[in-house]
Amino acid sequence: FPALGLEDGRIGVLYVGCVARSQPFWMMRSDPLFRMQFVQATIRDFMMYGPMPAKTEADVHRMVRLYMPRTDRELTENYDAIVLSEANVDAVGLHIDKLARAVSEGGLGLVMAGGWQSFGAASSYHPWSETSIGRLLPTEDIAGTWDESVFQRLVIDRPDHELMSSVPWESGDPALAGGIWHHNRVTVKLGADQLAHVVPGSGHEDPLMVTWRIQAGPRTFALTSESCRLPLWTYAYDYVSNLMIYLDERPVPQDVDLVHAARSKMLETRIRRSLLAALLDFCESFGANTHSMMSRLQKMDEAIANATPKYLELRFNDMMETYRQVGEILGEAEEEAVKLKNRTLLWVYLIEWLAVSGTAAVCGFLLWSLMLRRRLYREVQTTRLAS
């Protein structure tokens, strides 16, 4: 089953593991370069939270059955990389060999991120070293180990590597030191390439990022720390995105500032466009005419559609120029939308004022008529019942 990838140029990513702690990968849903599929497959307490909550272990197994690709061909035709992050061996279960075949025979890239249930596992969870997936990783597990030292120092072993040189690893950045690098303890397999390691407070050195290429096959990668801690770092999304590009055998972009700016601009534009659409829906619910604004949105969507192929081809300069034009259209549309909202709310406030004032006037008149003038009262001889 040869890996065909996606015909439109995107990278298909199958994320298996803890969805509640998948922040960098969850952001990829808004990135046109990636097609994401998430499978809840953790049996820690994190399974009960996040966008795909599972209250019991039975719910986890049900989600694996629902969302995991069912056949080898479905897996290789729709995905280019597999991410195992805090994935539980028992939860993935019978799908393990299928995922391993997709890597060894289908050519999909593979990355495992650290956690209590990853690599050699800890806290009595079953290790991955005894599975067909474990044999594809560039590391050997040290079963039952998990280092939570408070003070941990990152050391880059291969700054010239295309993945490591694609983002800035500033030694003085607080987000790149300390507990962010809690990790599984492993050893590096013969022939693998160690890109970085950590030095915990105890002083020993542990591999952190290790990669290799399976013989006549794809790349696999080991990140022994938890990917969920990376969002503390400014370039976390760039690192994770570049890792997927690396596993897909594409040239990893090296212009750090340009690539970071392009991705930030793209995500910012999507958020602003979503907020603008919500504002127009709000105005339309009060009867406002939004036809001219919708035409602006359509024009903006066409410009974004023209920029997407440039982004998929990693032509960031061309993409930024198009997004500059999109930003101008979006800025004008936002100004018009705010004016439309103000006009709409003016009538809302006026109607509300008239309703409240009219109600107060009627109530005041009734109160005056009944309690002061007493025109509706008639005199009686006595207020007591006759004996």
N, C-alpha and C positions, 0 to 999 in steps of 0.2 A: 504494500500500500504506500506508494510514494506520496510525500507531502506536497499537495498542490497549492496550499495557502489560499489567499483570497484574491479573486480576479480583479477587484477594484484597487488593489495596491495596499490595503490595510493589513495590519498584523493581528491575527486571531489569537487571543490569549484566554486560556482556560485556567481560572483561579480556583483552586481546591483547598479548603481549609477554614480558617476563622474569618468569617465575613465581617464581624463586628470590628475587627482590628485590621482592616484592609485599606486604610485611608489612602495611601498613594495610588493603589490599584483602582480604588473606587473612583478616583478623579479621572481615570482614563476613559470612563464612560462618556465624558464630554470632549474627548480628544478624537478627531476624525481619523487619526492614524491607527487607532486600535478598535477592535471589536471584542468586547468583553463578555465572558460568561462566568458567573459565580456559582460555586457549589458549596453549600454549608457542610463541612465535614470535620468539625472539631467536637470533642466531648469534654471540653472544659466548661466552666460556668459562663464563659463568653458566648456560648452558643445561644443563650437566652436573650441576647441583646443585639442591637444593630438592625440593618435592613432586612435580614432574613432570620428572624428569631425562631429558635426551636426549644420548646419547653422541656422536652424529654429526649432521651437517647433514641427512642423510637421515631421521634420527629426528625432527628438528624438522618437516620437511615432512610426515611421516606424521602427527604430532600435529595439525598444522594441518588436514589432511584429515579426521581423526577428530572433532575437537572444534569446528571452526568450523561455524556454522549453514550449511546447504546451500542454502537458497533465501531470496529476499527476504521472503517471507511468514513463514517460520520466524523470521527475524531480527526483523521488526517486531512480530510477535505475542508474542514472549517477552522482549524487552528494551526498556528505556527509555533506556539510555545505553551508550556505547562508550568504553572506556579503552584508549588505545594508549600503552604504557609500555615504552620500550626495545625497541619492535617493529621488526623488520627488514623493509625494503621487499621484498626478494626472498623472504623466508619467507612473508609474507602473500600476495604474488603476485597470483594471479587474483582473490582475494577483495577486493582494494582497492576496485574499482569497486562491488561489492555493498555494502560498508560505507558508501561515499560515498552511494549511492542511499538507503540506510536513513536517512541523516542528512538529505539534501537533499529527498527525496521522502517518506520515512516518518516524519520528525519526531523521530528519536532524537537525544539530546544527544551531544556528542563532546568528549572531553578528550584532549590529548596531553601526556604528561610527558616530561621531558628525558632525555637519555642519548646515548651515542656513536652510536646508530643512529636517534635521533629528529631531527625538524626537518631542519636542513641536514646533519646527520650529521658524523662525524669519522672519522679513521683509515681513509679510503678506502671507507667504507660509502656506499651510494646515498642521496641525500636524498629527503625526502618532498615537497619543493616541486614536483617534476615529476609528481606523481600527483594524482588527483582528490580525495584526502583533503587534500593540501596546500592546495588552493584553497579549502577550507572553513574552514581555521584562521584566526584573527584576526591572524596574524603572517606576515611574510615571512622566509624563511630566509636566513642568511648561511652559505653552504655551507662545510663543512669546518672549522667553528670549535667549540671546546669550551674554556671558561674554567675552570681549576682553581686559581685564586688562593687562597691560604691565608686571607687576611683579606678577608671579604666582609660588607658591611653591608646589612641589609634596610631598605627604606624603603616605607612604606605610602602609596600615592598617593590611595586612595579609602577612608578609614576609615568613611565613611558607607554604603558599599555593603553590601547585605544579607548577602553572603557574608563580607566582611571583618569586619563588626561582630558576626558570630556566634561568634567565638573571640577570646581576648585575645592581641594581638600585643605582648608586653612587650619593649621595646627592650633591657632589661638581661638577658634570659634567654639564658644561654650556648648553649642549643639552637637559637637563632634567629640565630646569627652564625657567621662563619667558613666552613669547607669544606662545611657542609651545603648551601650554595647554589651548588655547582659547576653550570654551566649551559651550554646552547647559546646562542649569540648570534643574536638575531633583531631585526627591526624591526617596529613596530606598523603594521598596515594602516590606511588611512584609514577612519574611522568606528568603529574598535574602541576599547574602553575599557581603558586600562592601570590595573590595580588596585594593582600593586606593582612595584618594581624593585630591583635590587641594585647596590651600588657596590663593585666589586672593589678590590683593593689598588692597581691601576694608576690608579684614579681615574675612569675612564669609567663611564657608567651603562648598564645593560642591562635590558630588560624581563624581568620574572619571571612575573607573572600578568596575562594579557590575555584579555578576553572580548568577544564580540559576538553579536548575533543575526543569523542568515542571513535575508535578505529574505523575509518571510512564512514563516519557518521556525523551527527550534529554536535553542537556544544552543550555542555551541562555546567551548571554553576551552583556553588554552595555559599550561602550567606548565613553564617552561623548565628547571627543576631536576629532579633525580631524586626520585621519590616515595619510594624506598626509604630515604632519609636522614631522612625526617620522623619515624619512631618515636622519635628522640632527644628529641622535643618532647612535653610532657605532653598537649597537645591535638591531636596528630597525627590520631588516629582521628576526633575531632569535626570537624576540618577536612575530611578526605576524605569523611566521611559527609554533611556539609553541602554539599559540592561536588556529590555525586550528587543530593541533594534540589534544589539550585539548577538543575542541568541538566534535572531532571524537571519544572521549572516549578512546584514547590510552594513555599509560603512557608518560608523558611529560619528555623528557631527561633532566637530571639535571647536567651533566658535562659541565659546561658553556664553558670552554676553548676548550674542545675537539669538541663539537658540532659546535661552531663558526668556528673553524679551518677547520672542515670537510666541512661545507657549503661554506666557502670562497674558499677552494681548488677546490671544485666541480665547482663553478661558474667561477673561474679563468681558470680552464682547458677548460671549454666550450668556453670561449672567445678566449683563445690561439689556440684552435683547429679550430675555425671559421676563425681567422686571417691567420692561416697556409693554410687552404683550399683556401682562397681568393688569397694568394700569389702564390700557385700552379696554380690556374686558370689564373693568370696574366702571369706566365711563359709559360704556355701551349698555350696561345693566340699568342705567338711569335714563336711557333713551338718547344719548349723545350720538351724533353722526361721526363715525370713525372711518368712513370710506377713504378719505384722503390719507389718513394715517396708515391704513392697511396697505395702500399702494406704496408708501414709503418703506414699510416692512418688506414687501415683496421685492422692491428694488434692492434693499440691503441683503436679503437672502440670496438673490442672484449674484451679487458681488461676492458673498461668502462662498457660494458654490464655485465661482471661478477661482477663488484662492485655494480651495481644498486640494485640487490636483497638484498644485505647487508645493503644498505642505507635505503631501504624501510622497512626493519625489524629493523631499528634504531641501527644496529651493527656498530657503528662509528669507532671503533678501526680496525675492519677487513676492512672496507671500506677505511680507510686512508692508510693501508698497500698496498692495490691494487692501489690506486691513486698515491702512491709513485713510483710504477713500471710504471704507466701511465706517470708520470712526467719525468722519465728517457727516455722513448721512445719518448715523445714529445720534450724533449730538444735536443736529437740527430736529430730528424726530422727537427726541426727548424734550426739547424746548417747546415744540408744538403740543406735545402730550400734556405737559404741565399746564399750559394755557388752556387746553381743552378741559383738563381736570378742574381748573379754577372756575371756568365758566359753568361747568356742570354743577359743581358744589355751590356756586352762587345761587342757582335756582333751587337747589336742595335746601340751602339755609333759608332762602326767602319763603319757600313753601312751609318749611318747619316753623318759621317765625309767625307767618300768617295763621297757621293752625293753632299754635300755642296762644297767640294773642286773641284770636277769635274765641277759643275755648275759655280763656280767662274773662273775656268781656261777657260772654253768655252767663258764666257762673256768677260773675259779679252782679249782673242785672237781676238774676234770680235771687241771689242772696239779699240784695237791696229790697226787692219787691216783697220777699217773704218776711224778712226780719226787721226791716225798718218801716216801710210804708204799711205793711200788713194788709194789703188790699185784698188778699185772698182769705182773710180771717173774717168771721162774723161773731157778733157779740152773743153771749149766753148769760142767763140769769145767775147761774151758780156753777161753780167748778166741782161741786161735790155731788155724789149720788144722793137722791132723795132717800130719807130713812124709811 
